[in-house]
Amino acid sequence: MQDFPQTLQKLKQTGNAQDLVGLIPYAQTLGVEIQTQEENRLLFVLPANHDVVGNPTLPAIHGGALSGFMEVSSALYLLFCSQRLIIPRVVDFSIDFLRAGRIVDTFASCEVMRQGARVANIQITAWQDDASQPIATARANFLTEPLELPSS
């Protein structure tokens, strides 16, 4: 954790959001991918994976895996988009499951609803084939503690 501020600063300078996934082990475990869209917007992808099946009769993505994907996506979004070097710590996460998530690629987008000096509120939407038909929506509140770069 000592070199986390320098690592984060270097990753943000490169502008390659996918490199941030390496900072969060759970994101690596899920196989989260990040695609940079126009205007520096990020699209998060949970690739189709039979290891995250929760209901084998449908089959459907496990709700915990979908929640984890959306929570990790919002943390990565904050890390990438924040003007300051921060470490986001989850205060509250609330999810609404709208449809069963099939075992196909799942996408998520995030939007900062409010970012203050200490707390950020993020809205997350997840979908599969059609962004206008979300499979889940969520809200996350994060403490955004500033990171200090060690003096050289």
N, C-alpha and C positions, 0 to 999 in steps of 0.2 A: 504493500500500500504506500510505501515511502515514495516510490517513483511514479505513482498514479498521476499526480498533477502534471509532471513533465510529459508522460505518455499521452495523456488526454490533450494537452496543448499541441503536441506534434501531430496527433491524429486530426485535430480540428484544423490545423494549418494546411494539411494536405487536401482537405475537402472531400476525402473518400469516406463516406459514412459507413460503408461495409466494414471497415477496419475497427469501428467501435464495438462490433459484436464480440471481438476478442476480449473486451473489458468485462463482460458479464458472462460467467460460465454457464448459467442456465440458458442464455440465448444461444450459446454454442451447442448445448445439449439438444435443444429443440431444432437446431438447424436454421435459425432465423436468417433471412437474407434481406438486404436493404437495397432498394433501387432509388436513385436520385431522379426526381422528375423535374419538370420546368419550374423556374422560380425557386429552386433549392428546396422544393417540397419532397418529402420522403415517402416512399411506398414500402411497407414491410410485408415480407412474404414468409408464410409458414408452408414449406413444401409438403406435398402429399406424403404421408408417412404412416404405415400401418402400426408403428410402435405407439401411436397416440390414440388408438381406438378405445373408446369408452363403452360403446354399445355395439357388440359384434353382430347383432341381428340386423341392424340397419345397413351397413355399419356407419357409425358416427364418431366424430372427434370427441374425446373426453372433455368435459366442461372445464376441468382443471388445467388441461393443456391449452385450451383456447384462452382461458383467463390468464394463464401465465404468459402466453404469446402476446396478448394485448397489454399486459402490465409491463413486460420487458420492452415492447415497442414504444410505450409512452416514456419510459426511462431513457431509452436510447435517443428518442426524439428530443428530450430535454437536454441531454448531453451535447447533441449536435447543434441545436438551435439557440441555446442560451448564449447571450453576449458575454457572460462571465464564465470562469471555470468553476463548475459546481459539482457536487455529488448529490444526486437526487435520492431522497429517502422516502419511501412510501408511508404516508400517514393514513390514507383511506383509499380503498378501491371498491367500486360498486359496478356490477355487470348485469345487463339484461340480456338473457338468451332469447332470441327471436325465432330462430329456425335451427333445425339439426344441421350440424356441419358435416358434410360428406367428406370422404377421404380423397380430396382434390386440393390443389393449391389454394391456400386461404390468404387473403390480403387484408392489410389494416392501414388506416391513415389516422393521423393524430392532428389535433388542433389545440393550441394553447388558448384557453378561454380567459385566463387571468394569470399574470405572473407578477407577484409582488416582490418585496425585498427578501422575504423568507419562505413564502409558500407559492406554489404554482398549481393551477387547476388545468387538467388536460382532458379533452374529450376524445375517445377512441371509437372508431367504427370498423368492424370486420365484415368482409363479404367474400363470396367465392366467385361465381360467374358474372354477377352483375352488381356493380357498386350501388345501384338504386334499390337493391334488395339485401340489406344487411342481415347477417346471421346473428350478430351480437353488437351491442353498443355498451360503452363503459365510461366511467368518470374516475379519474385518479387525482388525488391530492398528494403533492410531494413537498417535503421540506427541501429547500434548495440552499444547502450550506456552501458558502464560498470556499474554494480551495486556495490555499496559499502556496505559491511557488517558493521552494527553499532558496535562500540567498546563496549565490555561488561564491 
